[in-house]
Amino acid sequence: MNKKKIINTKNAPAAIGTYSQGIVYDNLIFTSGQIPINPKTNEVISAKFENQIDQVLYNLEQVLKAAGSGKKNIIKLTV
């Protein structure tokens, strides 16, 4: 039987409600949507779109690292 593992890291914003930062199922990682929150301050960063995208991608990378993976293994990414 396949088991799923919930991913949780303090290096990315905490998931709100019933969501989790990510789930590992077999050899796949499913991540939740990310917003431009700095996990250290819990605040949305700069109003500049470019800075927000950088923060979102950083947050996503931290979830992937916590799952034992990284950006090089991404199959699909929507911004």
C-alpha positions in Angstrom: 0.0 0.0 0.0 1.3 3.5 -0.9 1.6 5.9 2.0 1.5 9.7 1.7 3.8 11.8 3.8 3.0 15.4 4.8 5.8 17.9 4.2 6.2 20.7 6.8 9.1 23.2 7.0 9.6 26.4 9.0 11.6 27.7 6.0 8.3 28.4 4.1 5.1 30.0 5.2 2.8 27.7 7.2 -0.2 26.3 5.4 -3.5 27.8 6.3 -6.6 25.8 7.1 -6.8 22.2 6.0 -3.9 22.5 3.5 -0.3 21.3 3.9 2.8 22.7 2.3 3.3 19.6 0.4 2.6 15.9 0.1 4.9 13.1 -1.0 3.1 10.2 -2.6 5.3 7.4 -4.0 8.1 9.3 -5.8 6.0 12.4 -6.5 5.8 15.6 -4.5 2.6 17.7 -4.7 3.0 21.3 -3.3 0.3 23.8 -2.4 0.1 27.2 -3.9 2.6 29.7 -2.5 2.2 33.4 -1.8 4.9 36.0 -1.3 5.1 35.7 2.4 8.5 35.9 4.1 8.4 32.9 6.6 10.6 34.8 9.1 8.3 37.8 9.4 5.0 36.2 8.3 4.3 39.3 6.1 3.8 39.8 2.4 7.0 41.2 1.0 7.4 44.1 -1.4 4.7 45.3 -3.7 7.0 44.7 -6.7 5.9 41.8 -8.8 9.4 40.6 -9.5 10.3 40.5 -5.8 7.1 38.6 -5.0 7.8 36.0 -7.7 11.3 35.5 -6.2 9.8 35.0 -2.7 7.2 32.5 -4.1 9.9 30.5 -5.8 12.1 30.5 -2.7 9.2 29.3 -0.6 8.5 26.5 -3.1 12.1 25.5 -3.2 12.1 25.2 0.6 9.1 22.8 0.6 10.9 20.8 -2.1 14.1 20.6 -0.1 12.1 19.5 3.0 10.8 16.6 0.9 14.3 15.7 -0.3 14.0 17.2 -3.8 14.7 20.4 -5.5 13.8 22.7 -8.5 15.6 20.5 -11.0 12.9 17.9 -10.6 9.9 20.1 -11.2 7.6 18.7 -13.9 5.0 21.5 -14.0 5.0 25.0 -12.5 2.4 27.6 -12.9 2.9 31.2 -11.9 
